[in-house]
Amino acid sequence: MELSSRSAVFTGTFDPLTLGHLDVIDRGHLLFERLVVAIGVNPNKQVLFPIEERVDLAGRVLSRFDNVEVRAFEGLTVDFVRSIGARVILRGLRTLSDMEYEFSMTLTNHRLDPGIETVFLMADGEYAHVSSSLIKQVARYGGPEALARFVPEDLVDPILSRVRASSP
């Protein structure tokens, strides 16, 4: 399969998808003809939603973008990127510590496949502090209004329901 630089893959666990992620997707879909939001399985993370539900929730939120699709994947990012014919990994950067991690991952991915490039978008300052652990805390101790400041509106109820069901 011929690889295309007109297609990019934005990977993450997206547990849950946040307004910060949505900002990167919104900007990224303008840069590429096709953007695949690849929701990964990370055995080192304890997730709120199983992979199938994360794909479904993200699909609902992202359905407004004609050139964005959502897929699940497991394994190495470069293998997934190559398997769908893309040449670009899109990543969002929030903080300096993100940069250190992303630098290491970019070097590793480049070593695994020098034909795949990584493109970074800086997070909007409004979302630079947002993380999935923050979302889970806001969901546990705040209400729907507080949570809606950090996640797409369509995700508020599913997140609150899941957090309340898992709380002692």
DSSP file (Angstrom, degrees, kcal/mol; ACC not computed):
  #  RESIDUE AA STRUCTURE BP1 BP2  ACC     N-H-->O    O-->H-N    N-H-->O    O-->H-N    TCO  KAPPA ALPHA  PHI   PSI    X-CA   Y-CA   Z-CA
    1    1 A M              0   0    0      0, 0.0     2,-0.3     0, 0.0    84,-0.1   0.000 360.0 360.0 360.0 132.4    0.0    0.0    0.0
    2    2 A E        -     0   0    0      1,-0.1     2,-0.3    83,-0.0     0, 0.0  -0.577 360.0-127.9 -75.4 132.6    1.3    3.4   -0.9
    3    3 A L        -     0   0    0     -2,-0.3     2,-0.4    84,-0.1    83,-0.2  -0.593  21.1-152.4 -84.5 143.1    1.7    5.7    2.0
    4    4 A S  E >   -a   86   0A   0     81,-2.6    83,-1.3    -2,-0.3     3,-0.9  -0.947  20.8-158.5-121.0 133.5    0.1    9.2    1.9
    5    5 A S  E 3  S+     0   0A   0     -2,-0.4    -1,-0.1     1,-0.2    81,-0.1   0.425  92.9  73.6 -83.1   1.3    1.2   12.3    3.7
    6    6 A R  E 3  S+     0   0A   0     26,-0.1    28,-1.8    27,-0.1    27,-1.2   0.508  90.6  67.2 -88.9  -5.7   -2.4   13.5    3.1
    7    7 A S  E <   - b   0  34A   0     -3,-0.9    80,-1.2    26,-0.2    81,-0.9  -0.938  65.3-176.7-115.4 138.7   -3.6   11.1    5.8
    8    8 A A  E     -ab  88  35A   0     26,-2.4    28,-2.8    -2,-0.4     2,-0.5  -0.928  16.5-143.0-132.1 157.6   -2.7   11.5    9.5
    9    9 A V  E     -ab  89  36A   0     79,-2.1    81,-2.8    -2,-0.3     2,-0.7  -0.985   4.7-162.5-124.0 125.6   -3.3    9.5   12.6
   10   10 A F  E     -ab  90  37A   0     26,-2.7    28,-2.1    -2,-0.5     2,-0.2  -0.927  22.1-166.9-106.8 109.1   -4.0   11.0   16.0
   11   11 A T  E     + b   0  38A   0     -2,-0.7     2,-0.3    79,-0.6    28,-0.2  -0.641  24.0 117.3-101.7 154.8   -3.5    8.4   18.6
   12   12 A G  E     - b   0  39A   0     26,-1.7    28,-2.8    -2,-0.2    -2,-0.0  -0.935  66.7-100.9 172.5 175.2   -4.4    8.2   22.3
   13   13 A T        -     0   0    0     -2,-0.3     4,-0.1    26,-0.2    -1,-0.1   0.759  42.5-161.4 -85.8 -26.5   -6.4    6.3   24.9
   14   14 A F    >   +     0   0    0      1,-0.2     3,-0.6     2,-0.2    44,-0.1   0.911  14.5 179.5  47.2  55.0   -9.0    9.1   24.8
   15   15 A D  T 3  S-     0   0    0      1,-0.6    -1,-0.2    33,-0.0    33,-0.2  -0.699  84.3  -1.7-122.3  77.6  -10.5    8.0   28.1
   16   16 A P  T 3  S-     0   0    0      0, 0.0    -1,-0.6     0, 0.0     2,-0.3   0.598  92.8-121.8 -98.7 174.7  -12.4   10.2   27.8
   17   17 A L    <   -     0   0    0     -3,-0.6     2,-0.2    37,-0.1   138,-0.1  -0.564  38.9-159.5 -66.0 130.3  -12.1   12.5   24.8
   18   18 A T     >  -     0   0    0     -2,-0.3     4,-2.5   133,-0.2   133,-0.3  -0.585  33.3-105.0-110.7 172.3  -11.6   16.0   26.1
   19   19 A L  H  > S+     0   0    0    131,-3.0     4,-2.0     2,-0.2   132,-0.1   0.803 122.7  58.5 -65.8 -28.0  -12.1   19.5   24.7
   20   20 A G  H  > S+     0   0    0    130,-0.4     4,-1.8     2,-0.2    -1,-0.2   0.932 107.6  44.8 -64.7 -46.0   -8.3   19.6   24.4
   21   21 A H  H  > S+     0   0    0      1,-0.2     4,-2.7     2,-0.2    -2,-0.2   0.930 112.2  52.9 -60.0 -44.9   -8.3   16.5   22.2
   22   22 A L  H  X S+     0   0    0     -4,-2.5     4,-2.9     1,-0.2    -1,-0.2   0.861 105.6  54.5 -61.4 -36.6  -11.2   18.0   20.3
   23   23 A D  H  X S+     0   0    0     -4,-2.0     4,-2.1     2,-0.2    -1,-0.2   0.925 110.0  45.8 -62.0 -45.7   -9.2   21.2   19.7
   24   24 A V  H  X S+     0   0    0     -4,-1.8     4,-3.2     2,-0.2    -2,-0.2   0.914 115.0  47.8 -64.6 -42.5   -6.3   19.2   18.2
   25   25 A I  H  X S+     0   0    0     -4,-2.7     4,-2.6     2,-0.2    -2,-0.2   0.918 110.2  52.4 -64.0 -43.4   -8.8   17.2   16.0
   26   26 A D  H  < S+     0   0    0     -4,-2.9     4,-0.4    -5,-0.2    -1,-0.2   0.903 117.4  37.7 -60.4 -42.4  -10.6   20.3   14.9
   27   27 A R  H >X S+     0   0    0     -4,-2.1     3,-0.8    -5,-0.2     4,-0.6   0.881 116.1  53.2 -76.1 -39.2   -7.3   22.0   13.8
   28   28 A G  H >X S+     0   0    0     -4,-3.2     4,-1.3     1,-0.2     3,-1.0   0.846  98.8  61.5 -66.5 -34.8   -5.8   18.7   12.5
   29   29 A H  H 3< S+     0   0    0     -4,-2.6    -1,-0.2     1,-0.3    -2,-0.2   0.741 101.9  54.7 -67.2 -18.4   -8.7   17.9   10.2
   30   30 A L  H <4 S+     0   0    0     -3,-0.8    -1,-0.3    -4,-0.4    -2,-0.2   0.704 107.3  50.1 -81.7 -21.1   -8.0   21.2    8.4
   31   31 A L  H << S+     0   0    0     -3,-1.0     2,-0.3    -4,-0.6    -2,-0.2   0.705 112.2  44.5 -89.4 -22.0   -4.4   20.2    7.7
   32   32 A F     <  -     0   0    0     -4,-1.3   -25,-0.2     1,-0.1     3,-0.1  -0.914  69.8-134.7-127.8 149.7   -5.0   16.7    6.3
   33   33 A E  S    S+     0   0    0    -27,-1.2     2,-0.4    -2,-0.3   -26,-0.2   0.839 100.4  23.4 -67.4 -32.3   -7.4   15.2    3.8
   34   34 A R  E     -b    7   0A   0    -28,-1.8   -26,-2.4    -3,-0.0     2,-0.5  -0.997  66.9-172.4-139.2 130.0   -8.1   12.3    6.2
   35   35 A L  E     -bc   8  68A   0     32,-2.8    34,-2.1    -2,-0.4     2,-0.6  -0.984   7.0-162.0-125.2 121.1   -7.6   12.2    9.9
   36   36 A V  E     -bc   9  69A   0    -28,-2.8   -26,-2.7    -2,-0.5     2,-0.9  -0.905   9.0-151.4-103.4 120.0   -7.9    8.9   11.8
   37   37 A V  E     -bc  10  70A   0     32,-3.2    34,-2.5    -2,-0.6     2,-0.7  -0.826  19.1-160.6 -88.6 109.1   -8.5    9.2   15.5
   38   38 A A  E     -bc  11  71A   0    -28,-2.1   -26,-1.7    -2,-0.9     2,-0.7  -0.834   4.6-155.9-102.0 112.3   -6.9    5.9   16.7
   39   39 A I  E     -bc  12  72A   0     32,-3.3    34,-2.1    -2,-0.7   -26,-0.2  -0.781  20.4-155.6 -93.3 116.6   -8.0    4.9   20.1
   40   40 A G  E     - c   0  73A   0    -28,-2.8     2,-0.6    -2,-0.7    34,-0.2  -0.512  18.4-124.1 -99.5 159.3   -5.4    2.6   21.6
   41   41 A V        -     0   0    0     32,-1.2    34,-0.4    -2,-0.2     3,-0.1  -0.882  26.9-174.8 -94.8 120.8   -5.3   -0.1   24.2
   42   42 A N    >   -     0   0    0     -2,-0.6     3,-2.0     3,-0.1     5,-0.1  -0.925  12.5-164.8-119.7 104.8   -2.7    0.8   26.9
   43   43 A P  T 3  S+     0   0    0      0, 0.0    -1,-0.1     0, 0.0    -2,-0.0   0.654  87.3  63.1 -64.8 -13.0   -2.3   -2.1   29.4
   44   44 A N  T 3  S+     0   0    0     -3,-0.1     2,-0.4     2,-0.0    -3,-0.0   0.512  93.7  74.8 -88.2  -4.7   -0.5    0.3   31.7
   45   45 A K  S <  S-     0   0    0     -3,-2.0     2,-0.7   -32,-0.0    -3,-0.1  -0.886  73.9-137.3-112.4 139.0   -3.5    2.6   32.2
   46   46 A Q        -     0   0    0     -2,-0.4     2,-0.2     2,-0.0    -2,-0.0  -0.846  34.2-153.2 -89.3 117.5   -6.6    1.9   34.2
   47   47 A V        -     0   0    0     -2,-0.7     4,-0.0     1,-0.1   -32,-0.0  -0.607  24.4-149.1 -99.7 154.1   -9.4    3.1   32.0
   48   48 A L  S    S+     0   0    0     -2,-0.2    -1,-0.1     1,-0.2   -33,-0.0   0.856  88.6  35.4 -80.0 -41.4  -12.9    4.4   32.7
   49   49 A F  S    S-     0   0    0      2,-0.0    -1,-0.2     3,-0.0   110,-0.0  -0.913  86.5-115.2-117.9 141.0  -14.4    3.0   29.5
   50   50 A P    >>  -     0   0    0      0, 0.0     4,-2.1     0, 0.0     3,-0.6  -0.318  40.4-101.5 -66.2 160.7  -13.7   -0.2   27.6
   51   51 A I  H 3> S+     0   0    0      1,-0.2     4,-2.4     2,-0.2     5,-0.2   0.858 120.2  54.7 -54.6 -42.9  -12.2    0.3   24.1
   52   52 A E  H 3> S+     0   0    0      1,-0.2     4,-2.1     2,-0.2    -1,-0.2   0.892 110.6  46.1 -61.4 -39.2  -15.5   -0.3   22.3
   53   53 A E  H <> S+     0   0    0     -3,-0.6     4,-3.0     2,-0.2     5,-0.2   0.870 109.8  53.3 -72.9 -36.4  -17.3    2.3   24.3
   54   54 A R  H  X S+     0   0    0     -4,-2.1     4,-2.4     2,-0.2     5,-0.2   0.908 110.4  48.2 -63.1 -40.3  -14.5    4.9   23.8
   55   55 A V  H  X S+     0   0    0     -4,-2.4     4,-2.4    -5,-0.2    -2,-0.2   0.925 113.5  47.5 -64.2 -44.5  -14.7    4.3   20.1
   56   56 A D  H  X S+     0   0    0     -4,-2.1     4,-2.0    -5,-0.2    -2,-0.2   0.932 113.7  46.4 -62.8 -47.2  -18.5    4.7   20.1
   57   57 A L  H  X S+     0   0    0     -4,-3.0     4,-1.9     1,-0.2    -2,-0.2   0.923 114.7  46.7 -63.3 -44.7  -18.4    7.9   22.3
   58   58 A A  H  X S+     0   0    0     -4,-2.4     4,-2.7    -5,-0.2    -1,-0.2   0.901 109.4  55.4 -64.0 -39.9  -15.7    9.5   20.2
   59   59 A G  H  X S+     0   0    0     -4,-2.4     4,-0.8    -5,-0.2    -1,-0.2   0.886 106.6  50.7 -59.9 -39.7  -17.5    8.5   17.0
   60   60 A R  H >< S+     0   0    0     -4,-2.0     3,-0.5     1,-0.2    -1,-0.2   0.934 114.7  42.7 -62.5 -45.9  -20.6   10.4   18.2
   61   61 A V  H >< S+     0   0    0     -4,-1.9     3,-0.5     1,-0.2    -2,-0.2   0.867 118.9  43.5 -69.1 -36.8  -18.7   13.5   19.0
   62   62 A L  H >< S+     0   0    0     -4,-2.7     3,-2.0     1,-0.2    -1,-0.2   0.415  80.8  99.8 -93.9   2.1  -16.6   13.5   15.8
   63   63 A S  T << S+     0   0    0     -4,-0.8    -1,-0.2    -3,-0.5    -2,-0.1   0.701  71.1  70.6 -62.9 -18.1  -19.3   12.6   13.4
   64   64 A R  T <  S+     0   0    0     -3,-0.5     2,-0.6    -4,-0.2    -1,-0.3   0.670  83.2  81.5 -73.1 -15.5  -19.6   16.3   12.4
   65   65 A F    X   -     0   0    0     -3,-2.0     3,-1.1     1,-0.1    -1,-0.0  -0.826  65.8-160.1 -95.1 118.6  -16.2   16.1   10.6
   66   66 A D  T 3  S+     0   0    0     -2,-0.6    -1,-0.1     1,-0.2    -2,-0.0   0.813  90.6  43.1 -65.7 -30.7  -16.5   14.6    7.1
   67   67 A N  T 3  S+     0   0    0    -35,-0.1   -32,-2.8   -33,-0.1     2,-0.5   0.168  96.3  90.8-105.8  19.2  -12.8   13.6    6.9
   68   68 A V  E <   +c   35   0A   0     -3,-1.1     2,-0.3    -6,-0.2   -32,-0.2  -0.953  48.6 178.8-116.8 132.3  -12.4   12.2   10.4
   69   69 A E  E     -c   36   0A   0    -34,-2.1   -32,-3.2    -2,-0.5     2,-0.4  -0.926  19.3-137.2-127.1 156.8  -12.8    8.6   11.3
   70   70 A V  E     +c   37   0A   0     -2,-0.3     2,-0.3   -34,-0.2   -32,-0.2  -0.942  26.6 168.1-117.0 132.5  -12.4    6.7   14.6
   71   71 A R  E     -c   38   0A   0    -34,-2.5   -32,-3.3    -2,-0.4     2,-0.3  -0.986  29.1-128.4-140.8 151.4  -10.8    3.3   14.9
   72   72 A A  E     +c   39   0A   0     -2,-0.3     2,-0.3   -34,-0.2   -32,-0.2  -0.694  31.9 176.4 -90.5 151.4   -9.5    1.1   17.7
   73   73 A F  E     -c   40   0A   0    -34,-2.1   -32,-1.2    -2,-0.3     2,-0.4  -0.993  18.2-163.2-152.2 158.6   -6.0   -0.3   17.5
   74   74 A E        +     0   0    0     -2,-0.3     2,-0.3   -34,-0.2   -32,-0.1  -0.996  56.5  28.7-139.5 141.0   -3.6   -2.3   19.6
   75   75 A G  S    S-     0   0    0    -34,-0.4     2,-0.2    -2,-0.4   -34,-0.1  -0.756 101.9  -2.6 112.5-160.0    0.2   -2.6   19.1
   76   76 A L     >  -     0   0    0     -2,-0.3     4,-1.9     1,-0.1     3,-0.2  -0.490  56.1-137.3 -74.9 136.4    2.8   -0.2   17.8
   77   77 A T  H  > S+     0   0    0      1,-0.2     4,-3.0    -2,-0.2     5,-0.2   0.909 103.4  55.1 -57.6 -45.1    1.5    3.1   16.4
   78   78 A V  H  > S+     0   0    0      1,-0.2     4,-2.4     2,-0.2    -1,-0.2   0.864 106.1  52.3 -61.7 -34.9    3.8    2.9   13.4
   79   79 A D  H  > S+     0   0    0     -3,-0.2     4,-2.2     2,-0.2    -1,-0.2   0.924 112.7  44.7 -65.1 -43.1    2.4   -0.4   12.4
   80   80 A F  H  X S+     0   0    0     -4,-1.9     4,-1.3     2,-0.2    -2,-0.2   0.938 112.9  50.7 -65.2 -46.3   -1.2    0.9   12.6
   81   81 A V  H ><>S+     0   0    0     -4,-3.0     5,-2.2     1,-0.2     3,-0.6   0.930 113.7  45.1 -57.3 -47.4   -0.2    4.1   10.7
   82   82 A R  H ><5S+     0   0    0     -4,-2.4     3,-1.5    -5,-0.2    -1,-0.2   0.892 106.7  60.3 -63.2 -40.3    1.4    2.1    8.0
   83   83 A S  H 3<5S+     0   0    0     -4,-2.2    -1,-0.2     1,-0.3    -2,-0.2   0.754 107.8  44.3 -64.5 -24.4   -1.5   -0.4    7.8
   84   84 A I  T <<5S-     0   0    0     -4,-1.3    -1,-0.3    -3,-0.6    -2,-0.2   0.361 118.9-107.7-101.8   6.0   -4.0    2.3    6.9
   85   85 A G  T < 5S+     0   0    0     -3,-1.5   -81,-2.6    -4,-0.3    -3,-0.2   0.684  72.6 136.1  82.6  18.0   -1.7    4.0    4.4
   86   86 A A  E   < -a    4   0A   0     -5,-2.2    -1,-0.3   -83,-0.2   -81,-0.2  -0.544  38.5-169.1 -95.0 164.1   -0.8    7.1    6.3
   87   87 A R  E     +     0   0A   0    -83,-1.3    30,-2.8   -80,-1.2     2,-0.4   0.349  64.7  73.7-126.2  -1.0    2.6    8.7    6.8
   88   88 A V  E     -ad   8 117A   0    -81,-0.9   -79,-2.1   -84,-0.4     2,-0.5  -0.957  54.8-160.1-128.1 134.4    1.9   11.2    9.5
   89   89 A I  E     -ad   9 118A   0     28,-2.8    30,-3.0    -2,-0.4     2,-0.5  -0.955  18.0-152.1-104.9 124.8    1.3   10.9   13.3
   90   90 A L  E     +ad  10 119A   0    -81,-2.8   -79,-0.6    -2,-0.5     2,-0.4  -0.851  18.0 179.5 -98.9 132.0   -0.4   13.9   14.7
   91   91 A R  E     - d   0 120A   0     28,-2.6    30,-2.5    -2,-0.5     2,-0.4  -0.979  20.3-139.9-133.6 145.7    0.3   14.7   18.4
   92   92 A G  E     - d   0 121A   0     -2,-0.4     2,-0.5    28,-0.2    30,-0.2  -0.838  13.6-152.3-101.7 142.6   -0.9   17.4   20.7
   93   93 A L  E     + d   0 122A   0     28,-2.4    30,-3.4    -2,-0.4     3,-0.1  -0.963  23.4 163.0-117.2 127.4    1.4   19.0   23.2
   94   94 A R        +     0   0    0     -2,-0.5     2,-0.2     1,-0.3    -1,-0.1   0.807  63.5   8.4-104.1 -47.5    0.2   20.5   26.5
   95   95 A T  S  > S-     0   0    0      1,-0.1     4,-1.6    34,-0.0    -1,-0.3  -0.751  75.7 -99.0-133.5 173.0    3.2   20.9   28.7
   96   96 A L  H  > S+     0   0    0     -2,-0.2     4,-1.8     1,-0.2     5,-0.1   0.868 122.7  55.8 -63.1 -36.8    7.0   20.7   28.8
   97   97 A S  H  > S+     0   0    0      1,-0.2     4,-1.9     2,-0.2    -1,-0.2   0.860 103.5  55.0 -66.2 -33.2    6.7   17.2   30.3
   98   98 A D  H  > S+     0   0    0      1,-0.2     4,-3.2     2,-0.2     5,-0.3   0.916 104.9  54.6 -59.3 -42.5    4.6   16.2   27.3
   99   99 A M  H  X S+     0   0    0     -4,-1.6     4,-2.6     1,-0.2    -2,-0.2   0.899 105.8  51.0 -61.3 -41.5    7.4   17.4   25.1
  100  100 A E  H  X S+     0   0    0     -4,-1.8     4,-1.8     2,-0.2    -1,-0.2   0.936 114.8  42.8 -61.1 -46.6    9.9   15.1   26.8
  101  101 A Y  H  X S+     0   0    0     -4,-1.9     4,-2.3     1,-0.2    -2,-0.2   0.932 116.0  47.8 -64.5 -46.8    7.7   12.1   26.4
  102  102 A E  H  X S+     0   0    0     -4,-3.2     4,-2.8     1,-0.2    -2,-0.2   0.852 107.8  56.1 -66.0 -35.3    6.7   12.9   22.8
  103  103 A F  H  X S+     0   0    0     -4,-2.6     4,-2.2    -5,-0.3    -1,-0.2   0.935 109.8  46.0 -60.2 -46.9   10.4   13.5   21.9
  104  104 A S  H  X S+     0   0    0     -4,-1.8     4,-2.1     1,-0.2    -2,-0.2   0.913 114.3  47.5 -62.1 -44.4   11.3   10.1   23.1
  105  105 A M  H  X S+     0   0    0     -4,-2.3     4,-3.0     2,-0.2     5,-0.2   0.887 110.4  52.5 -65.9 -39.1    8.3    8.5   21.3
  106  106 A T  H  X S+     0   0    0     -4,-2.8     4,-2.6     2,-0.2    -2,-0.2   0.920 109.8  48.2 -64.1 -43.6    9.1   10.4   18.1
  107  107 A L  H  X S+     0   0    0     -4,-2.2     4,-2.0     2,-0.2    -1,-0.2   0.908 113.7  48.0 -62.3 -41.3   12.7    9.1   18.1
  108  108 A T  H  X S+     0   0    0     -4,-2.1     4,-2.1     2,-0.2    -2,-0.2   0.943 113.1  47.0 -64.4 -48.0   11.5    5.6   18.7
  109  109 A N  H  X S+     0   0    0     -4,-3.0     4,-2.4     1,-0.2    -2,-0.2   0.893 111.6  51.5 -61.5 -39.9    8.8    5.8   16.0
  110  110 A H  H  < S+     0   0    0     -4,-2.6    -1,-0.2    -5,-0.2    -2,-0.2   0.878 109.5  50.1 -64.8 -37.2   11.4    7.2   13.5
  111  111 A R  H  < S+     0   0    0     -4,-2.0    -1,-0.2    -5,-0.2    -2,-0.2   0.880 112.8  46.8 -67.1 -37.7   13.8    4.4   14.3
  112  112 A L  H  < S+     0   0    0     -4,-2.1    -2,-0.2     1,-0.3    -1,-0.2   0.844 137.1   4.1 -72.9 -34.3   11.0    1.9   13.7
  113  113 A D    ><  -     0   0    0     -4,-2.4     3,-1.9    -5,-0.2    -1,-0.3  -0.693  59.5-170.9-155.1  95.8    9.9    3.5   10.4
  114  114 A P  T 3  S+     0   0    0      0, 0.0    -4,-0.1     0, 0.0    -3,-0.1   0.637  84.9  68.4 -64.1 -12.9   11.8    6.5    9.1
  115  115 A G  T 3  S+     0   0    0     -5,-0.1     2,-0.5     2,-0.0    -5,-0.1   0.521  85.3  80.4 -83.9  -5.3    9.1    7.1    6.5
  116  116 A I    <   -     0   0    0     -3,-1.9     2,-0.3    -7,-0.2   -28,-0.2  -0.905  67.0-160.6-106.8 126.2    6.6    8.1    9.1
  117  117 A E  E     -d   88   0A   0    -30,-2.8   -28,-2.8    -2,-0.5     2,-0.5  -0.688   9.8-137.4-103.0 155.3    6.7   11.7   10.3
  118  118 A T  E     -d   89   0A   0     -2,-0.3     2,-0.4   -30,-0.2   -28,-0.2  -0.955  14.4-165.4-113.6 131.7    5.3   13.2   13.5
  119  119 A V  E     -d   90   0A   0    -30,-3.0   -28,-2.6    -2,-0.5     2,-0.4  -0.959   9.1-152.7-116.4 132.5    3.6   16.6   13.5
  120  120 A F  E     -d   91   0A   0     -2,-0.4     2,-0.4   -30,-0.2   -28,-0.2  -0.855   8.9-167.1-109.1 139.6    2.9   18.4   16.7
  121  121 A L  E     -d   92   0A   0    -30,-2.5   -28,-2.4    -2,-0.4     2,-0.2  -0.993  25.2-125.7-118.9 130.7    0.2   20.9   17.5
  122  122 A M  E     -d   93   0A   0     -2,-0.4   -28,-0.2   -30,-0.2     2,-0.1  -0.519  31.3-110.2 -72.0 139.2    0.4   23.0   20.6
  123  123 A A        -     0   0    0    -30,-3.4     2,-0.1    -2,-0.2     5,-0.1  -0.393  35.6-100.9 -65.9 145.1   -2.6   22.8   22.9
  124  124 A D    >>  -     0   0    0   -104,-0.2     3,-2.4     1,-0.1     4,-0.7  -0.474  34.5-118.1 -60.3 138.3   -4.8   25.9   23.1
  125  125 A G  T 34 S+     0   0    0      1,-0.3     3,-0.5     2,-0.2     4,-0.3   0.778 112.9  64.9 -53.4 -29.4   -3.8   27.6   26.4
  126  126 A E  T 34 S+     0   0    0      1,-0.2    -1,-0.3     2,-0.1     3,-0.1   0.758 113.3  31.6 -65.2 -24.6   -7.4   27.1   27.6
  127  127 A Y  T X4 S+     0   0    0     -3,-2.4     3,-1.7     1,-0.1    -1,-0.2   0.361  84.9 105.3-115.5   3.6   -6.9   23.3   27.6
  128  128 A A  T 3< S+     0   0    0     -4,-0.7    -2,-0.1    -3,-0.5    -1,-0.1   0.749  85.2  46.4 -61.3 -24.1   -3.2   22.9   28.4
  129  129 A H  T 3  S+     0   0    0     -4,-0.3     2,-0.4    -3,-0.1    -1,-0.3   0.500  86.4 111.7 -94.5  -4.5   -4.0   21.7   31.9
  130  130 A V    <   +     0   0    0     -3,-1.7     2,-0.3     4,-0.1  -112,-0.1  -0.563  37.1 160.1 -81.3 128.0   -6.7   19.2   31.0
  131  131 A S     >  -     0   0    0     -2,-0.4     4,-2.3     1,-0.1     5,-0.2  -0.906  52.4-107.7-136.8 165.4   -5.9   15.5   31.5
  132  132 A S  H  > S+     0   0    0     -2,-0.3     4,-2.2     1,-0.2     5,-0.1   0.864 120.2  54.0 -65.1 -34.1   -8.0   12.4   31.9
  133  133 A S  H  > S+     0   0    0      2,-0.2     4,-1.8     1,-0.2    -1,-0.2   0.884 108.4  49.8 -68.1 -35.8   -7.1   12.2   35.6
  134  134 A L  H  > S+     0   0    0      2,-0.2     4,-2.7     1,-0.2     5,-0.2   0.922 109.2  52.2 -63.6 -43.9   -8.4   15.7   36.0
  135  135 A I  H  X S+     0   0    0     -4,-2.3     4,-2.6     1,-0.2    -2,-0.2   0.912 108.2  50.9 -58.5 -43.7  -11.6   14.9   34.2
  136  136 A K  H  X S+     0   0    0     -4,-2.2     4,-1.9     2,-0.2    -1,-0.2   0.874 111.3  47.9 -65.3 -37.2  -12.2   11.9   36.5
  137  137 A Q  H  X S+     0   0    0     -4,-1.8     4,-2.5     2,-0.2     5,-0.4   0.924 112.2  48.3 -67.9 -44.3  -11.7   14.1   39.6
  138  138 A V  H  X S+     0   0    0     -4,-2.7     4,-2.7     1,-0.2    -2,-0.2   0.907 112.6  49.7 -62.5 -40.8  -14.1   16.8   38.3
  139  139 A A  H  < S+     0   0    0     -4,-2.6    -1,-0.2    -5,-0.2    -2,-0.2   0.889 113.5  46.3 -64.2 -38.7  -16.6   14.1   37.4
  140  140 A R  H  < S+     0   0    0     -4,-1.9    -2,-0.2    -5,-0.2    -1,-0.2   0.898 129.5  20.0 -71.9 -40.4  -16.3   12.5   40.9
  141  141 A Y  H  < S+     0   0    0     -4,-2.5    -2,-0.2    -5,-0.1    -3,-0.2   0.602 119.1  56.1-110.9 -14.4  -16.5   15.7   42.9
  142  142 A G  S  < S-     0   0    0     -4,-2.7    -4,-0.0    -5,-0.4     0, 0.0  -0.360  77.1-117.0-104.7-170.9  -18.1   18.3   40.6
  143  143 A G     >  -     0   0    0     -2,-0.1     4,-2.3     1,-0.0     5,-0.2  -0.477  42.5 -77.2-116.1-170.4  -21.4   18.3   38.7
  144  144 A P  H  > S+     0   0    0      0, 0.0     4,-2.3     0, 0.0     5,-0.1   0.855 126.9  55.0 -59.9 -36.4  -22.4   18.3   35.0
  145  145 A E  H  4 S+     0   0    0      2,-0.2     4,-0.4     1,-0.2    -3,-0.0   0.920 110.4  45.3 -65.5 -42.1  -21.7   22.1   34.7
  146  146 A A  H >4 S+     0   0    0      1,-0.2     3,-1.3     2,-0.2     4,-0.2   0.933 113.9  48.7 -65.7 -45.4  -18.1   21.7   36.0
  147  147 A L  H >X S+     0   0    0     -4,-2.3     3,-2.3     1,-0.3     4,-1.4   0.859 100.5  65.4 -63.8 -36.3  -17.5   18.7   33.7
  148  148 A A  T 3< S+     0   0    0     -4,-2.3    -1,-0.3     1,-0.3    -2,-0.2   0.627  89.9  67.7 -64.6 -12.6  -18.9   20.4   30.7
  149  149 A R  T <4 S+     0   0    0     -3,-1.3    -1,-0.3    -4,-0.4    -2,-0.2   0.617 112.8  29.5 -77.8 -12.0  -16.0   22.9   30.9
  150  150 A F  T <4 S+     0   0    0     -3,-2.3  -131,-3.0    -4,-0.2  -130,-0.4   0.601 118.6  42.5-124.1 -18.9  -13.6   20.1   30.0
  151  151 A V  S  < S-     0   0    0     -4,-1.4  -133,-0.2  -133,-0.3    -1,-0.2  -0.905  91.6 -84.4-130.6 157.7  -15.4   17.5   27.8
  152  152 A P    >>  -     0   0    0      0, 0.0     3,-2.2     0, 0.0     4,-0.5  -0.320  43.9-115.9 -58.5 145.0  -17.8   17.7   24.9
  153  153 A E  H >> S+     0   0    0      1,-0.3     3,-1.2     2,-0.2     4,-0.5   0.827 112.7  63.0 -54.0 -37.6  -21.4   18.0   26.0
  154  154 A D  H 34 S+     0   0    0      1,-0.2    -1,-0.3     2,-0.1   -94,-0.0   0.677 103.6  50.2 -63.3 -16.6  -22.3   14.6   24.6
  155  155 A L  H <> S+     0   0    0     -3,-2.2     4,-2.3     2,-0.1     5,-0.3   0.561  85.0  86.9 -99.4  -9.8  -19.9   12.9   27.0
  156  156 A V  H <X S+     0   0    0     -3,-1.2     4,-2.6    -4,-0.5     5,-0.2   0.950  92.7  42.0 -58.1 -54.4  -21.0   14.6   30.3
  157  157 A D  H  X S+     0   0    0     -4,-0.5     4,-2.7     1,-0.2     5,-0.2   0.926 114.7  49.2 -63.5 -46.9  -23.8   12.1   31.1
  158  158 A P  H  > S+     0   0    0      0, 0.0     4,-2.1     0, 0.0    -1,-0.2   0.902 114.3  46.8 -59.8 -38.5  -21.8    8.9   30.1
  159  159 A I  H  X S+     0   0    0     -4,-2.3     4,-2.8     2,-0.2     5,-0.3   0.951 113.2  47.5 -67.5 -48.1  -18.8   10.0   32.2
  160  160 A L  H  X S+     0   0    0     -4,-2.6     4,-2.5    -5,-0.3     5,-0.2   0.914 112.9  49.7 -59.8 -42.8  -20.8   11.0   35.2
  161  161 A S  H  X S+     0   0    0     -4,-2.7     4,-2.0    -5,-0.2    -1,-0.2   0.911 113.3  45.9 -61.9 -42.9  -22.7    7.7   35.1
  162  162 A R  H  X S+     0   0    0     -4,-2.1     4,-1.6    -5,-0.2    -2,-0.2   0.915 113.9  47.5 -68.4 -43.1  -19.6    5.6   34.8
  163  163 A V  H  X S+     0   0    0     -4,-2.8     4,-0.9     1,-0.2    -2,-0.2   0.917 113.5  47.9 -65.6 -42.7  -17.7    7.5   37.6
  164  164 A R  H  < S+     0   0    0     -4,-2.5     3,-0.4    -5,-0.3    -1,-0.2   0.877 110.7  52.0 -65.8 -36.4  -20.7    7.2   39.9
  165  165 A A  H  < S+     0   0    0     -4,-2.0    -1,-0.2    -5,-0.2    -2,-0.2   0.812 113.3  44.4 -69.2 -29.6  -21.1    3.5   39.1
  166  166 A S  H  < S+     0   0    0     -4,-1.6    -1,-0.2    -5,-0.1    -2,-0.2   0.530  92.9  99.1 -93.7  -5.8  -17.4    2.9   39.9
  167  167 A S     <        0   0    0     -4,-0.9    -3,-0.0    -3,-0.4    -4,-0.0  -0.583 360.0 360.0 -82.7 143.3  -17.3    5.0   43.1
  168  168 A P              0   0    0      0, 0.0    -1,-0.1     0, 0.0    -4,-0.1   0.500 360.0 360.0 -68.6 360.0  -17.6    3.2   46.5
